[in-house]
Each structure stands twice: as structure tokens, then as C-alpha cells.
């Protein structure tokens, strides 16, 4: 065994790859690499059996360590390049959970972690109409873990961040160092010892919060050994690292000063490779690396941040090569500070481990390590402000990780802290207990949640949850802690997991997860094969989504009833108007929301059946002669970026002629029959608004599949069909393999069912209904070949003697492009206006 000693106050300086680092830093990095390689070899192998909990004579001690804003891949044992040898060593002798969840935010997770309830059940996260949230007060029955452990003889110690209502000593802890000031790692102004306020720390001292927390934990553990050695201990160590601001010791920053110069694209790809090698995520049952949402910035938009921080700051996860040299240098420096904060946290954790070993308590100590939420994309300047003239990471600076590096920290998942996509709620969980967990270095794939840790620890310690308190919603994880768990660690759980934070919603039942960002439609994913949340199944599996939404609402109603059970009428009436964030933070969240990129003219946008829809409406001239019912065009595809600017001229012509244009976003439906109910809903809505029962249809590219499939289902509702290089044959684009997901079929089945599902094979319905068609298509289109699509439709009409109903304008030498002629085609415009108005062509 190699012992790692704490760095001295004046560490020996060495040259390491051209960088000044300490001897301690070299040992830390080297040992982390050795341990990580060892775990890669051990993954999947049988561990040596050890003593079971039943064989332990005394109750185990508990060391519960909580990091703040640490991403899924920020530890060496979860794929990081950051040296975390002490946590890696614990993982190598214990368990790592691959699907462990939190609440997406710091204070709700802490409330859940200490009580065993969802934060909304105890009013510690927001529920509409309930006095709740960050300032919410727990019901009397929602006691904290120390109270539950006291009957089993435990002494309980709190160190670090709190972010729960009341105070630590008043809530059952025997000793506490409460560091509330999270914005000043070097000189906090608000902190308490045993609920007694302490004076502010002067600037310029050697104080560093992460080290100070370890000092306190060691102090109370030494006291425990001296005065209470006959009792088990519960030590809750809650670091602020690596939460913003990015504050780190210079010698730790130096270790990583050149690590990130290649950029976040490279760092993310490297982490993904290590994650796959470690077997965490990425095999045939877990999905791929998530796509980067380059238009998604911080969850709250504060416009003053970039001017304060300077030209090196970036608020979007753009491609690294798109950044200027100045931005690249600045961003690489930021990540080196984030890494340094985690590096130092691991060193200090190692000191606490050494203390427990010195007490001869290590083998009987349960170590639990987790993070309160995913890495943060937040960007703000608070507390003492930011001086750009000072060294980055020093006390007078205030930098945040930002979405570029947060995307790396949350590899391989989507989104960040506050969101209920996997990147916001999936983080590491490491558990170790030498005398009780024999499964050394193994992974556990069964989903877990912070609500599970109280029942787990009560099982392991003999603590007691009050009989008259509401039933805990979580489940004990003890059944999957042993070496032989093949029957229990199924990678699934029957119980639902529920989320609601900042207006973002989610629920997971079995392999299915429904998730909805605030104000956005529900999405549906099969996380057994798609934890990267790349394939939205909301349309093809609408029935499943409906069931999950109902289950989410049922849980919400249940939690609301419990959270209000002990409140008086006055409190409820006061909270009745509360529906979510308001004021400055509400505006900042609304301003940060990515805007849809459609180019719409004179549009009314709305949600219809939980899908984005629009109507571009002609300006009324006040004339009583306006046509009734009003003419309109059903457009496809309606996606985040469609219709786009290329069609602006054409749409303006329609509006000038008194013709509306409408569409509804069904995602990449590719003509799937599962999308037809949403098209029907748009049609019904337009008719309700006084528009014609026989619109014209316009399909651009994949939109051809949309409009032709609906026209085939409802030929009596169609006045005519227009197309701009339209797809009618899904085997050409997007291809059977991609289309199969939208159709809810296997690729083989979709190939064999063309007669009933592929629009080009069913064109006879349109021919029989004598529906006129006008298309413009390039002869050199390689994406949507004209021969298999537009010309095939024309041939079907001709074979039935209806060739005169089809006008195919062939653009010689043109491919699938933004050539202006496609979108300024007067013949197509005239055709659609005439058909929308139910007029015959001249």
C-alpha cells in the first residue's frame, strides 16, 4: 500500500513537464492513474468475499461526503483526467453506481438526502400553490438523519454547506461547522460553529474553504475518539467544491494549466472513451455520446456577465475551433481551476480517510460519496465581484464554469444542473465498507436516487424512521451491495422516480423516461438504449407517454396533498398565487430559454396537444368581402428551424394574397401514421378558427412525407399539393433504418410494409381523388432523388390517365440546396394560392 501524505505548508517545488508542481501533486496524479487502470482490469471480475453486515459486532460508522456541482464524469473513476486517487481507491474497494440520480439542484437534494423524502413532500422545493422552495419550512415529521440515528447510539457531525431550513445543531447534529458563504472560498463572511456565528475570515490569510472543512471533520473525529470512542459516528461532510466561483489554490491550478488547451471537444471525446472502457455507459444497452446543444446557454441569462468578465468569456458550448485564440486561452484556464478544485477536494478527503484509519475505524466505516446535481452551466458575478486584472481563480475573481465545460463535466449526458435531462440529474455514487461490502471494484446499474440513501443507511446502521411519519418514498439499496447481485442488479427498478424543479419535469418508470423543460412539450426516451436522450419517442409511443404524464401528475397531486396537510388556510391562501419563479430570476430564466429558430411572419404561435404550432395570418383590410371560410396552406415540416428564411418571399406572397400558412411540430415523424392525430388536431383548430375545410398542402423536403401521408388519409380535405424537392419515398430519405423509429417498427418490418405505410406506394389514393399537384425539384438531387420521388408520383398519375393533374418543374443541374429558384417559383406560388382559395387554374 502506498500512503499519500498531506502536502506541507511550504511544499517542495519540482519541475513536471515544464510546470511548477508539488511533490504531492505528482504522487496524486501517478497513483490516480494506477488505480484507474486497476479498476479497468477489475470491472466485471469476481471480487474476493468479505465479512457481511450480520457478522459485524458493532454498528458501522458513516462518512457521507457530498460534492457541489460535480458532473458525472468529473472523477477519475468515472472517466475524468482529473486526479482523484483517494476516491478512486475507495471505488476500487467498493461500488460505483452508473444510474444514480439527484433532484437537479443543491437545496432540494440536501433536503432529500437528510430526510429520505422528495424535496417537494417536505416543502423544500417548489410546488405551485404551496409555500415551498429554497425558503420552505419542513413539516415537523420531516426530521433529519441524525435524529433517526440517535436511537442506535450515533453521534452526528456536520461539516460544510447546509442549505436546509433551521440549523445543524437545532436539527439533531452534535457538532457542526456551517459554512454558508459559498461565494468566497478564501475569505468567507458567514459561518457558524455549533450554531454560534464566527467572525468573518480576513482577506489575505491562508484560509481555503475545502481545506478548512477537512480540518473541522478531522477535529470532531479526533474529539469523538477521545470522548465517545464507544459510540459509532455519522460524519456529514458537505463540500462547496467545485461550485462557482472558480476559486483554487495556485499550486493546484498549476497541475492542470496545460491540460485543457486542446479544448472541450477533445476533453469530452477523451472522457467518453474512458467511460466506455470503464463499462459505465456506452455499451449496446446504454446509448451513445449525447449531441451538444450549441444554442443552450446558462439556465439564467444575466446580460452584464460577459462585459464584466471580458472578451474571453463564452456563454454557449460552441465548437472549440470557432473560438478566438483569446477565448480558447481563457476557457482552458477556467477548466484548469475547476479541475484544481476537485483535485484539492480529493486530497482533503484523503486526510479525513487517514484520520479514520488512525482511529482504527476504517474497516467499520461506510463511505458514501455523491454530488448534489450535475455540473452547472450558470454564469453570474456575485459577492465581491470580479477583477479581471487578478489571477484567475484568486479571491478577487468570480468566474463560472459555463456551458462549454459543463457539457464536458456531464459527459456523456445532455444538459446541466437545474434541468431534468440526464446531465442535470445523473451523478456519481460511490459506496465502500470493508467489513460489509465485499463486491470490490464492481458496478451497479440499478437506478438509485437520493431518496434511497436514508432507507439504505437505516438498514445498515439500525437507525429508526418514526412510525407515525409518512412512508418514505425511496427503497433501500442493501439488496445490491453484496457480491452476488446478478438477480437484483437488473439495471431497472419497478418504482417510479419523479422530478420537478424550476418548472422542468420528468418521471422514470422502468426503462421509460418522460422529460419536459419548462414551457416545452414532453419528450419520451427509452433510457435502456438511449440515456443520451437523442431519440424522442413522444410521437410513435404516444400511449406510453400519456401513461407517464398521468403518473407524473398523480405523484404531483400526492406530494401537494402531503405538503399542505399541516398548513392552515391563511398559509395556503398566501401561497395560492405562487406558480413558479418570478421577479429577477424568473425573467432571467425566461430570457435564457432557447428560442425557436423558425422564420415566421405575422404569426400566432401556441401549443396544440402539447406540440408547437403556428398560424401565419394575413393582415385584415377591414373589408367585409374577405373570403369565408378563410383560405390556408398546411405546411411541413414544422421543426425548430423550419420554415426558415429561404421561404420568406414565398410566404409573404401567400399572406399578401390573403392566404394563411399553418404547421405543427411533430418532430422527425417522416410521414409516420403516429403523427396523423396531431395533423388532425391542427386541421380541427384551423376549421374552428374559420378557415377552409379544404386547404392546400405544401411539403418541403421531408415535409413531403408529412403532407402526402395526411393527404392519403384524408383526400377529401385536400385542395391541392405543392412540393419543394419533396420526399414521398421513405426508403430514399431518411432511409428505412432512421424512419423505423418514427413508425414504431423494426427496419425489416418497415421495409416489408411499404404497401401500407410508404406514401409513394399509396399515391393511387391521391390519383383516384383527382388531387392536383405542383412540384419543383432539382435533377441532380442526391439527397432526395427526383426519380424515386417526384417523378415516381408523376408516373403514377400518368399511368392512371391523370397526367394533366401534375406539374413537375425540373430544375436542371440543381441539387438539394438553398438555390433561390426553389423558393421564388412563381408557378408554385400561384398554384398554391389558387388551390387554397379553391379556384381552378387559368
PyMOL commands that set and color helices and strands:
alter all, ss='L'
color gray80, all
select helices_A, chain A and resi 23-42+53-55+76-78+85-93+106-115+145-150+169-171+209-227+250-255+264-278+304-309+320-322+325-358+362-364+402-409+422-425+451-461+478-480+542-564+569-575+583-592+645-656+673-688+703-713+715-717+736-743+747-752+754-757+759-762+764-768+790-799+803-805+820-823+826-836
alter helices_A, ss='H'
color red, helices_A
select strands_A, chain A and resi 13-16+19-22+61-67+95-97+100-101+155-160+175-179+191-193+196-197+233-238+365-371+429-432+442-444+448-449+497-501+504-509+512-516+523-526+603-608+611-616+632-636+660-664+695-700+718-724+773-778+806-811
alter strands_A, ss='S'
color yellow, strands_A
deselect
rebuild
show_as cartoon
